[in-house]
Amino acid sequence: MKKDDKIEQMINLIEEGDFRTAYKFAIELGSKITLDGITNIVYTKNDNIIWYSFICYLISKNYNLIACHEASFFLFDIQQNYLEGASELSKFHIKELIYLEPKNIFYKYDFILLHVGADNITSDDEVFDVILEMIELFPNYKDSELEISKNEVLYVLRSIIGSSPDNIMARDIYNKIKNNEILGSL
């Protein structure tokens, strides 16, 4: 059976609620193909919550937890963000990714961006703590990655300062980064 046929068969099994058999296909196909297939279906054809249910099933089987949490985060942050509770699920999955890979600056970046979204589901304190963790990690990244992260941190700090002008700590860190006192000149 060709790969595309296996993906289609797995998708059909998920739609029928036969997660056990679909799981066998997921094992055979690998996490990237499986989760890409699911997110593509959700994005292009079908908006059914069953896809998230299957990802939760995969998580319960310890099936590539990183890939499952990434797919779930993007599923609710982008593709099904209009659903009640979607923002909270995005936050949960990105926090799980940070827990599983605490030195991954890009998961931290996704977390702080939840602060500037329409739902603003993270507190200033949560975001500020993550920004401080990011600053500690910056020396481990290439200049191009650092520049992106630095600009995003400044963007989120501006948002915090805009909503809480009296937040002295956020203003102090913002000014230190802006004046190259932290992180230096890139």
PyRosetta script that sets phi, psi and omega in degrees:
from pyrosetta import init, pose_from_sequence

init()
pose = pose_from_sequence("MKKDDKIEQMINLIEEGDFRTAYKFAIELGSKITLDGITNIVYTKNDNIIWYSFICYLISKNYNLIACHEASFFLFDIQQNYLEGASELSKFHIKELIYLEPKNIFYKYDFILLHVGADNITSDDEVFDVILEMIELFPNYKDSELEISKNEVLYVLRSIIGSSPDNIMARDIYNKIKNNEILGSL")
pose.set_psi(1, 132.7)
pose.set_omega(1, 179.6)
pose.set_phi(2, -72.1)
pose.set_psi(2, 159.2)
pose.set_omega(2, -177.9)
pose.set_phi(3, -56.4)
pose.set_psi(3, -46.7)
pose.set_omega(3, -179.0)
pose.set_phi(4, -61.7)
pose.set_psi(4, -37.2)
pose.set_omega(4, 177.6)
pose.set_phi(5, -66.5)
pose.set_psi(5, -37.8)
pose.set_omega(5, 178.5)
pose.set_phi(6, -66.3)
pose.set_psi(6, -41.3)
pose.set_omega(6, 178.3)
pose.set_phi(7, -61.9)
pose.set_psi(7, -47.0)
pose.set_omega(7, 180.0)
pose.set_phi(8, -60.9)
pose.set_psi(8, -42.4)
pose.set_omega(8, 178.1)
pose.set_phi(9, -62.7)
pose.set_psi(9, -43.4)
pose.set_omega(9, 178.7)
pose.set_phi(10, -62.1)
pose.set_psi(10, -44.4)
pose.set_omega(10, 179.1)
pose.set_phi(11, -59.4)
pose.set_psi(11, -44.5)
pose.set_omega(11, 178.5)
pose.set_phi(12, -61.2)
pose.set_psi(12, -41.3)
pose.set_omega(12, 179.4)
pose.set_phi(13, -64.9)
pose.set_psi(13, -39.9)
pose.set_omega(13, 177.6)
pose.set_phi(14, -63.0)
pose.set_psi(14, -46.3)
pose.set_omega(14, 179.8)
pose.set_phi(15, -59.7)
pose.set_psi(15, -31.0)
pose.set_omega(15, 178.4)
pose.set_phi(16, -83.3)
pose.set_psi(16, -7.8)
pose.set_omega(16, -179.8)
pose.set_phi(17, 82.5)
pose.set_psi(17, 13.6)
pose.set_omega(17, 179.3)
pose.set_phi(18, -91.3)
pose.set_psi(18, 73.1)
pose.set_omega(18, -174.9)
pose.set_phi(19, -67.6)
pose.set_psi(19, -34.3)
pose.set_omega(19, -178.4)
pose.set_phi(20, -61.1)
pose.set_psi(20, -45.4)
pose.set_omega(20, 179.9)
pose.set_phi(21, -72.7)
pose.set_psi(21, -39.7)
pose.set_omega(21, 177.9)
pose.set_phi(22, -60.4)
pose.set_psi(22, -35.1)
pose.set_omega(22, 179.1)
pose.set_phi(23, -61.1)
pose.set_psi(23, -37.8)
pose.set_omega(23, 178.1)
pose.set_phi(24, -61.9)
pose.set_psi(24, -40.6)
pose.set_omega(24, 176.4)
pose.set_phi(25, -66.5)
pose.set_psi(25, -39.5)
pose.set_omega(25, 179.6)
pose.set_phi(26, -60.5)
pose.set_psi(26, -41.5)
pose.set_omega(26, 177.8)
pose.set_phi(27, -61.6)
pose.set_psi(27, -45.2)
pose.set_omega(27, -177.8)
pose.set_phi(28, -67.9)
pose.set_psi(28, -38.7)
pose.set_omega(28, -177.0)
pose.set_phi(29, -78.4)
pose.set_psi(29, -28.8)
pose.set_omega(29, -176.2)
pose.set_phi(30, 92.1)
pose.set_psi(30, 157.8)
pose.set_omega(30, -171.4)
pose.set_phi(31, -67.1)
pose.set_psi(31, -39.1)
pose.set_omega(31, -177.7)
pose.set_phi(32, -63.0)
pose.set_psi(32, -50.2)
pose.set_omega(32, -178.9)
pose.set_phi(33, -65.1)
pose.set_psi(33, -43.1)
pose.set_omega(33, -179.1)
pose.set_phi(34, -60.8)
pose.set_psi(34, -53.4)
pose.set_omega(34, -175.0)
pose.set_phi(35, -73.2)
pose.set_psi(35, -33.1)
pose.set_omega(35, 173.1)
pose.set_phi(36, -63.4)
pose.set_psi(36, -42.0)
pose.set_omega(36, 177.9)
pose.set_phi(37, -59.9)
pose.set_psi(37, -43.6)
pose.set_omega(37, -179.9)
pose.set_phi(38, -66.2)
pose.set_psi(38, -47.7)
pose.set_omega(38, -178.2)
pose.set_phi(39, -66.2)
pose.set_psi(39, -33.8)
pose.set_omega(39, 176.3)
pose.set_phi(40, -64.9)
pose.set_psi(40, -41.2)
pose.set_omega(40, 178.3)
pose.set_phi(41, -62.4)
pose.set_psi(41, -47.1)
pose.set_omega(41, -179.1)
pose.set_phi(42, -61.4)
pose.set_psi(42, -42.1)
pose.set_omega(42, -175.7)
pose.set_phi(43, -70.4)
pose.set_psi(43, -37.9)
pose.set_omega(43, -171.7)
pose.set_phi(44, -100.4)
pose.set_psi(44, -31.1)
pose.set_omega(44, -169.4)
pose.set_phi(45, -125.5)
pose.set_psi(45, -48.2)
pose.set_omega(45, -162.5)
pose.set_phi(46, -131.8)
pose.set_psi(46, 129.0)
pose.set_omega(46, -175.7)
pose.set_phi(47, -105.3)
pose.set_psi(47, 26.7)
pose.set_omega(47, -174.2)
pose.set_phi(48, -78.5)
pose.set_psi(48, 141.1)
pose.set_omega(48, 179.7)
pose.set_phi(49, -69.1)
pose.set_psi(49, -9.4)
pose.set_omega(49, -179.2)
pose.set_phi(50, -60.7)
pose.set_psi(50, -28.2)
pose.set_omega(50, -179.3)
pose.set_phi(51, -65.4)
pose.set_psi(51, -43.4)
pose.set_omega(51, 176.9)
pose.set_phi(52, -65.8)
pose.set_psi(52, -37.1)
pose.set_omega(52, 177.5)
pose.set_phi(53, -59.5)
pose.set_psi(53, -40.7)
pose.set_omega(53, 179.0)
pose.set_phi(54, -68.0)
pose.set_psi(54, -39.6)
pose.set_omega(54, 177.5)
pose.set_phi(55, -62.1)
pose.set_psi(55, -40.4)
pose.set_omega(55, 175.9)
pose.set_phi(56, -61.5)
pose.set_psi(56, -38.6)
pose.set_omega(56, 176.0)
pose.set_phi(57, -60.8)
pose.set_psi(57, -43.9)
pose.set_omega(57, 178.3)
pose.set_phi(58, -61.9)
pose.set_psi(58, -41.4)
pose.set_omega(58, 177.9)
pose.set_phi(59, -60.9)
pose.set_psi(59, -40.7)
pose.set_omega(59, 180.0)
pose.set_phi(60, -64.1)
pose.set_psi(60, -21.9)
pose.set_omega(60, 178.2)
pose.set_phi(61, -95.5)
pose.set_psi(61, 8.3)
pose.set_omega(61, -176.3)
pose.set_phi(62, 55.9)
pose.set_psi(62, 36.3)
pose.set_omega(62, -179.9)
pose.set_phi(63, -82.4)
pose.set_psi(63, 104.3)
pose.set_omega(63, 179.8)
pose.set_phi(64, 33.3)
pose.set_psi(64, 77.0)
pose.set_omega(64, -174.7)
pose.set_phi(65, -56.8)
pose.set_psi(65, -39.4)
pose.set_omega(65, 180.0)
pose.set_phi(66, -59.8)
pose.set_psi(66, -51.6)
pose.set_omega(66, -178.1)
pose.set_phi(67, -63.0)
pose.set_psi(67, -39.0)
pose.set_omega(67, 180.0)
pose.set_phi(68, -67.0)
pose.set_psi(68, -43.2)
pose.set_omega(68, 179.0)
pose.set_phi(69, -68.4)
pose.set_psi(69, -36.7)
pose.set_omega(69, 176.3)
pose.set_phi(70, -62.0)
pose.set_psi(70, -48.4)
pose.set_omega(70, -179.6)
pose.set_phi(71, -60.6)
pose.set_psi(71, -42.2)
pose.set_omega(71, -179.6)
pose.set_phi(72, -66.1)
pose.set_psi(72, -41.8)
pose.set_omega(72, 178.5)
pose.set_phi(73, -58.3)
pose.set_psi(73, -51.0)
pose.set_omega(73, -177.2)
pose.set_phi(74, -69.9)
pose.set_psi(74, -32.1)
pose.set_omega(74, 177.3)
pose.set_phi(75, -57.5)
pose.set_psi(75, -46.0)
pose.set_omega(75, -176.8)
pose.set_phi(76, -91.5)
pose.set_psi(76, -22.3)
pose.set_omega(76, 179.0)
pose.set_phi(77, -78.9)
pose.set_psi(77, -31.4)
pose.set_omega(77, -173.8)
pose.set_phi(78, -119.1)
pose.set_psi(78, -56.1)
pose.set_omega(78, -167.6)
pose.set_phi(79, -81.7)
pose.set_psi(79, -36.0)
pose.set_omega(79, -179.0)
pose.set_phi(80, -124.4)
pose.set_psi(80, 36.1)
pose.set_omega(80, -175.1)
pose.set_phi(81, -69.3)
pose.set_psi(81, -11.0)
pose.set_omega(81, 179.6)
pose.set_phi(82, -83.0)
pose.set_psi(82, -12.7)
pose.set_omega(82, -178.7)
pose.set_phi(83, -71.8)
pose.set_psi(83, 144.2)
pose.set_omega(83, 175.3)
pose.set_phi(84, -57.5)
pose.set_psi(84, 126.7)
pose.set_omega(84, 178.5)
pose.set_phi(85, 86.4)
pose.set_psi(85, -1.3)
pose.set_omega(85, -178.0)
pose.set_phi(86, -61.6)
pose.set_psi(86, -42.1)
pose.set_omega(86, -179.1)
pose.set_phi(87, -62.8)
pose.set_psi(87, -40.8)
pose.set_omega(87, 179.8)
pose.set_phi(88, -66.1)
pose.set_psi(88, -36.6)
pose.set_omega(88, 176.9)
pose.set_phi(89, -67.8)
pose.set_psi(89, -38.8)
pose.set_omega(89, 175.3)
pose.set_phi(90, -58.0)
pose.set_psi(90, -46.8)
pose.set_omega(90, -179.6)
pose.set_phi(91, -61.3)
pose.set_psi(91, -44.8)
pose.set_omega(91, 179.0)
pose.set_phi(92, -57.8)
pose.set_psi(92, -48.3)
pose.set_omega(92, -175.0)
pose.set_phi(93, -69.7)
pose.set_psi(93, -35.3)
pose.set_omega(93, 178.0)
pose.set_phi(94, -71.3)
pose.set_psi(94, -33.8)
pose.set_omega(94, 175.8)
pose.set_phi(95, -66.3)
pose.set_psi(95, -36.6)
pose.set_omega(95, 176.4)
pose.set_phi(96, -64.9)
pose.set_psi(96, -39.7)
pose.set_omega(96, 177.7)
pose.set_phi(97, -63.8)
pose.set_psi(97, -41.3)
pose.set_omega(97, 177.9)
pose.set_phi(98, -64.2)
pose.set_psi(98, -38.7)
pose.set_omega(98, 177.9)
pose.set_phi(99, -64.3)
pose.set_psi(99, -42.9)
pose.set_omega(99, -178.0)
pose.set_phi(100, -73.1)
pose.set_psi(100, -32.7)
pose.set_omega(100, -179.6)
pose.set_phi(101, -134.9)
pose.set_psi(101, 75.5)
pose.set_omega(101, -173.1)
pose.set_phi(102, -64.9)
pose.set_psi(102, -17.0)
pose.set_omega(102, -179.3)
pose.set_phi(103, -97.7)
pose.set_psi(103, 5.7)
pose.set_omega(103, 179.2)
pose.set_phi(104, -85.2)
pose.set_psi(104, 105.5)
pose.set_omega(104, -175.6)
pose.set_phi(105, -67.2)
pose.set_psi(105, -26.0)
pose.set_omega(105, -176.1)
pose.set_phi(106, -73.6)
pose.set_psi(106, -31.2)
pose.set_omega(106, 173.6)
pose.set_phi(107, -68.5)
pose.set_psi(107, -38.7)
pose.set_omega(107, 177.7)
pose.set_phi(108, -64.0)
pose.set_psi(108, -40.1)
pose.set_omega(108, 177.0)
pose.set_phi(109, -59.4)
pose.set_psi(109, -47.2)
pose.set_omega(109, 178.0)
pose.set_phi(110, -60.4)
pose.set_psi(110, -37.6)
pose.set_omega(110, 179.4)
pose.set_phi(111, -63.7)
pose.set_psi(111, -47.1)
pose.set_omega(111, -177.0)
pose.set_phi(112, -67.9)
pose.set_psi(112, -26.6)
pose.set_omega(112, 177.6)
pose.set_phi(113, -68.1)
pose.set_psi(113, -22.3)
pose.set_omega(113, 175.7)
pose.set_phi(114, -62.9)
pose.set_psi(114, -19.8)
pose.set_omega(114, -179.3)
pose.set_phi(115, -72.9)
pose.set_psi(115, -29.1)
pose.set_omega(115, -176.3)
pose.set_phi(116, -100.9)
pose.set_psi(116, 2.2)
pose.set_omega(116, 178.0)
pose.set_phi(117, -72.8)
pose.set_psi(117, 175.5)
pose.set_omega(117, -178.3)
pose.set_phi(118, -60.7)
pose.set_psi(118, -36.1)
pose.set_omega(118, -176.9)
pose.set_phi(119, -85.3)
pose.set_psi(119, -20.2)
pose.set_omega(119, 179.5)
pose.set_phi(120, 43.5)
pose.set_psi(120, 64.6)
pose.set_omega(120, -171.7)
pose.set_phi(121, -92.7)
pose.set_psi(121, 4.5)
pose.set_omega(121, 176.9)
pose.set_phi(122, -115.5)
pose.set_psi(122, 145.1)
pose.set_omega(122, 180.0)
pose.set_phi(123, -82.5)
pose.set_psi(123, 160.8)
pose.set_omega(123, 175.5)
pose.set_phi(124, -55.6)
pose.set_psi(124, -43.3)
pose.set_omega(124, -178.1)
pose.set_phi(125, -63.8)
pose.set_psi(125, -42.7)
pose.set_omega(125, 178.2)
pose.set_phi(126, -60.2)
pose.set_psi(126, -47.3)
pose.set_omega(126, -177.7)
pose.set_phi(127, -66.0)
pose.set_psi(127, -42.5)
pose.set_omega(127, -179.2)
pose.set_phi(128, -61.8)
pose.set_psi(128, -42.5)
pose.set_omega(128, 177.0)
pose.set_phi(129, -59.3)
pose.set_psi(129, -42.1)
pose.set_omega(129, -179.9)
pose.set_phi(130, -69.0)
pose.set_psi(130, -38.0)
pose.set_omega(130, 177.3)
pose.set_phi(131, -60.9)
pose.set_psi(131, -42.5)
pose.set_omega(131, 178.1)
pose.set_phi(132, -62.6)
pose.set_psi(132, -38.6)
pose.set_omega(132, 175.5)
pose.set_phi(133, -63.5)
pose.set_psi(133, -40.5)
pose.set_omega(133, 179.2)
pose.set_phi(134, -62.5)
pose.set_psi(134, -42.4)
pose.set_omega(134, -179.2)
pose.set_phi(135, -59.6)
pose.set_psi(135, -38.4)
pose.set_omega(135, 177.3)
pose.set_phi(136, -65.4)
pose.set_psi(136, -30.5)
pose.set_omega(136, -177.3)
pose.set_phi(137, -86.0)
pose.set_psi(137, -19.9)
pose.set_omega(137, -174.5)
pose.set_phi(138, -49.8)
pose.set_psi(138, -42.1)
pose.set_omega(138, -178.1)
pose.set_phi(139, -61.6)
pose.set_psi(139, -14.8)
pose.set_omega(139, -178.9)
pose.set_phi(140, -86.9)
pose.set_psi(140, 0.3)
pose.set_omega(140, -174.3)
pose.set_phi(141, -114.6)
pose.set_psi(141, 153.7)
pose.set_omega(141, 177.8)
pose.set_phi(142, -65.5)
pose.set_psi(142, 158.3)
pose.set_omega(142, -177.2)
pose.set_phi(143, -55.0)
pose.set_psi(143, -42.5)
pose.set_omega(143, -177.9)
pose.set_phi(144, -65.1)
pose.set_psi(144, -40.6)
pose.set_omega(144, 177.4)
pose.set_phi(145, -67.5)
pose.set_psi(145, -39.4)
pose.set_omega(145, -179.6)
pose.set_phi(146, -64.4)
pose.set_psi(146, -42.4)
pose.set_omega(146, -179.6)
pose.set_phi(147, -61.1)
pose.set_psi(147, -44.2)
pose.set_omega(147, 178.1)
pose.set_phi(148, -61.4)
pose.set_psi(148, -49.8)
pose.set_omega(148, -178.0)
pose.set_phi(149, -63.8)
pose.set_psi(149, -41.6)
pose.set_omega(149, 179.6)
pose.set_phi(150, -60.5)
pose.set_psi(150, -45.8)
pose.set_omega(150, 179.7)
pose.set_phi(151, -64.1)
pose.set_psi(151, -38.2)
pose.set_omega(151, 179.3)
pose.set_phi(152, -69.1)
pose.set_psi(152, -38.5)
pose.set_omega(152, 177.0)
pose.set_phi(153, -62.6)
pose.set_psi(153, -43.7)
pose.set_omega(153, 177.9)
pose.set_phi(154, -61.0)
pose.set_psi(154, -40.8)
pose.set_omega(154, 178.5)
pose.set_phi(155, -59.6)
pose.set_psi(155, -47.1)
pose.set_omega(155, -178.7)
pose.set_phi(156, -69.4)
pose.set_psi(156, -39.8)
pose.set_omega(156, 177.0)
pose.set_phi(157, -61.5)
pose.set_psi(157, -39.0)
pose.set_omega(157, 175.9)
pose.set_phi(158, -60.6)
pose.set_psi(158, -38.4)
pose.set_omega(158, 178.3)
pose.set_phi(159, -65.0)
pose.set_psi(159, -43.6)
pose.set_omega(159, 178.8)
pose.set_phi(160, -62.9)
pose.set_psi(160, -45.9)
pose.set_omega(160, -179.5)
pose.set_phi(161, -63.8)
pose.set_psi(161, -38.2)
pose.set_omega(161, 178.8)
pose.set_phi(162, -63.9)
pose.set_psi(162, -38.4)
pose.set_omega(162, -179.0)
pose.set_phi(163, -87.2)
pose.set_psi(163, -22.1)
pose.set_omega(163, 179.5)
pose.set_phi(164, -136.4)
pose.set_psi(164, 76.0)
pose.set_omega(164, -174.9)
pose.set_phi(165, -58.2)
pose.set_psi(165, -22.0)
pose.set_omega(165, -179.4)
pose.set_phi(166, -86.8)
pose.set_psi(166, 3.5)
pose.set_omega(166, -179.0)
pose.set_phi(167, -75.6)
pose.set_psi(167, 91.7)
pose.set_omega(167, -174.4)
pose.set_phi(168, -65.4)
pose.set_psi(168, -39.8)
pose.set_omega(168, -177.7)
pose.set_phi(169, -63.9)
pose.set_psi(169, -44.4)
pose.set_omega(169, 179.2)
pose.set_phi(170, -63.2)
pose.set_psi(170, -43.5)
pose.set_omega(170, 179.1)
pose.set_phi(171, -63.2)
pose.set_psi(171, -39.6)
pose.set_omega(171, 179.7)
pose.set_phi(172, -64.2)
pose.set_psi(172, -48.0)
pose.set_omega(172, 179.2)
pose.set_phi(173, -64.0)
pose.set_psi(173, -42.6)
pose.set_omega(173, 178.4)
pose.set_phi(174, -56.4)
pose.set_psi(174, -50.1)
pose.set_omega(174, -178.5)
pose.set_phi(175, -64.4)
pose.set_psi(175, -38.7)
pose.set_omega(175, 179.5)
pose.set_phi(176, -65.8)
pose.set_psi(176, -40.0)
pose.set_omega(176, 177.3)
pose.set_phi(177, -68.1)
pose.set_psi(177, -46.9)
pose.set_omega(177, -178.0)
pose.set_phi(178, -59.6)
pose.set_psi(178, -38.2)
pose.set_omega(178, -178.7)
pose.set_phi(179, -91.2)
pose.set_psi(179, 12.6)
pose.set_omega(179, 177.5)
pose.set_phi(180, 61.2)
pose.set_psi(180, 24.1)
pose.set_omega(180, 174.6)
pose.set_phi(181, -79.1)
pose.set_psi(181, -29.2)
pose.set_omega(181, 172.2)
pose.set_phi(182, -113.8)
pose.set_psi(182, 134.2)
pose.set_omega(182, 176.8)
pose.set_phi(183, 80.6)
pose.set_psi(183, -17.6)
pose.set_omega(183, 178.1)
pose.set_phi(184, 72.4)
pose.set_psi(184, -177.2)
pose.set_omega(184, 179.9)
pose.set_phi(185, -85.6)
pose.set_psi(185, 136.7)
pose.set_omega(185, 178.9)
pose.set_phi(186, -97.6)
pose.dump_pdb("model.pdb")
